[in-house]
Amino acid sequence: MAKVKFHIASQTELVLDQDAHVGDIIDLTDEQNIDTSIINGKIADILDDKLLQAREEWQVQQEKQSKIELENQLNSQKQTLQEKITEKAAQIIALETKIVSLTEQNKAELESKLAQKELDLKDTIAKKETEIAQLQVKIESVKEQSKNELETALVKKEAAIQSDLANRNQELADLKSQLQLKDQEKQLQLANVQNQYEAQLKTANEQVEFYKDFKARQSTKEIGESLEQYAMTEFNKIRPYAFPKAYFEKDNTLSETNSKGDFIFRDYQDDLEFISIMFDMKNEADTTVSKHKNADFFKELDKDRREKNTEYAVLVSMLESDSDLYNTGIVQVPDYEKMYVIRPQFFIQFIGVLRNAALNSVGYRKELEQVKEQNIDITHFESDLTQFKHAFGKNYESASTNFKKAIDEIDKSIARMEAVKKALTTSENQLRLANNKLEDVSVKKLTRGNPTMKAKFDEVRGE
C-alpha cells in the first residue's frame, strides 16, 4: 500500500500525478494547495439543507397542531349551535301551540260577531223596507198633488191664453190704425229727407262758389301763400285752448337733399312727444294751363316726412277740384305709409282726429320708455306671460267644465218640461203665425195697394 501523488485542478477536479492501484491511499493533507473555501461551501450547503428540512418538519408539525386546535374549536361551536337549535325548536313548538289556541279563540269570537252583524243587518233591512213603504206612500201623495196642481195650472194657462188672444185681437185692430199713421209718417219722412238733401246740396254749392271766388281774387304768387296763411290763421285761432303745448311752425330748415315741407306739427305730454305731422300746402289758379295732380307731390312729401322724422304726412290740397275722390273728405294714400290728402276745410278737424288717437297711446309710450330705461329682461317677461296664460287656461278649463255641468243639469230639467212646454206653446205658435201673416199683409198694402207709397219707396231705394 502506497501513497499516490495528486494535485487539485479546480473546485470539482482531482488529478492523479501517478498510476494508482487498489488499496493505494490519497492523503489530502499532503496537498498544500487545497482550497478550503470549497469544503466550507459544501459544509454550508449541507447545513442549509439540514435547516430547511428542519424548518419544513416544524411547519408540518405546526400545521397538524393548528388543525387539531381548529377541529376542537369547530366541535365546540357545533355543540353550542346544536344546543341553540334545540332551544329554538322548543320555542317554535311553544309558539305553534299558542297560535293554535289563539286561532280557535279568534274563530269563536268572529263567529259570534258575524252572528251579531247578521242580526243587525236584518234589523236594518226591516227598517229600510218600512222607510221605503213610507216613501212610496209619500210619492203617491206628491204625484196626486202634482197632478192636481198641473191641472189647475193648465186651467189658468188656458184662461190666460184666451185673455191673451183677446188682447191680440185688440192689438190687431190697433195695428191697422197704426199702419195708417205710419203711411202718413213715411210721407213726412220722405219730405224731410228731400228738404235735408236740398239744404246739403245748397251748402256744397255755396262752398264751391266760395273757393272759386277765393281763387279768382288772388294772383298767381298769392295762391300758394294764401293757403299757408289760411292754415296758420285757423290753427292760431284755437291754439291757446286746443293745443297749448303743441309746436306748429313753418318748416324753414333745408334737409340734406335741399328739401323742406310747409309746416311741422308736434305735440307733447309730460315732455314726451306723442304725435308729429309734416304738412304740405298745394294750390293753383283755375286758369293755369298745365294742371298738377295730387299724386305728383306724394314722393317728395314722403321724403320730407322721413328726413324731418315725423310720424304722419298730410297734403292739404285744392288741386283736382272736380275729383269725387278728394272732395268726399279725408283720403288715405295707399302706396305711402301714414300719408293723407285733405281739403283745407278739414285741416283743423284732421289734426284733432290724429292727436286724439295718438293721445290714447301716451300711456303705452311711457311704459315703453320705462322698459328701455330699466332694461327689463324680455325672456323673463315672456316666461311670466306664458305662466300666466297657463294658469289662466287651467282656470278657464275648470270654469268651462263647471259651466258645462250646469248646462247639462239645465238641459235635463228642460227635457222633463218639454211635454208641458209643447202643449203650452201650440197656441203661442199659432198666434205668432197669425201675427206674421198680418204684418205681411200690411206691407203688401203699403206697396201694392197704394201707388203713391210704392213710388215713394222706390225713390228712397234709388230704384
C-alpha angles and dihedrals in degrees: 000000000000138000114254119220117229145155134211113245098183142339090285103030130077113186122200114221094200140023115283133203135204110288096023115136128233107202108198092194089068091065110087096188097061111139104224090191088076092055091043089051091051091049090049090051091051090050092049090051091050092048092048091049091048090049093050091049090049091050091050089050091049092049091051090049092048091048091052091049092047091051090050091051092047091050090050093049091044090054091048091049092049090053090051091048090052090049093049091048089055090050091049091052089051092049093048090052090050092048092052090050092049092046092055090046093049091046091056092047091048093051089050092050093047090052090051091047091051090052091048091048092051090049091050092048090052091051092048092050088053091049091047090052090050091048091050089054090050091047091053090049092049091047091053092046092048090049091053092046091049092050089049091048091049091051090050091046092050090051090048090049091051089049091046090049090054089049090050091053088052089048090052089055090048091049092054089055092046091052090060090049091048090053089058092044091053091054091050092047091051089051091049092049091051091049092049091049092050091048092050091047090051091050092050092049091050091051092050090049089049093055092044090053090043091056095041092057095054134080122234092260093046094052096077096034093050092057090051091047090048091053093047092048094048092049095047090052091067101022097101096056105020102039107016095154098035128115114221117164141135116278101243098158117097116223125225088274092051092251135127141168129230104250137007122205122195128169130192142198121191088351090302117122108225102170138022130179132190111210127199120187120210127183138148139177121266090236094059108123100210105051119206125220127220090240090064090073103041097091094048092046092051090050091051091049093053096044092049091043099234125154099222135035119205127185111204100200142175091181121118091026092179095054114118089202097059095035093061093073131259115019124193115215105231101204097050130063116253095345124144139180120214139169117245093255090064094050099103095034093053093051088053092050094051093042094050092048092050092045089066089061096053091095091053092047091053091050089049091053091049090050091052092048095047093043093223115204103250092197091056090047092052090048091053090046091051091048090050091050091050093050091044090049091053091049090047092050091049092049090045091052092050090046091052091049090052090048090051091052090049091049090052090052091047091049090056090053097044094097092053091042092052092053094045096047096051093084091042091055091050091052091048092051090049091050092050091051090049093052090046091053090048093054091048089053090054093052106029106026094047116052092186093056091045090055091049093050091048090051092051093048091050093243 
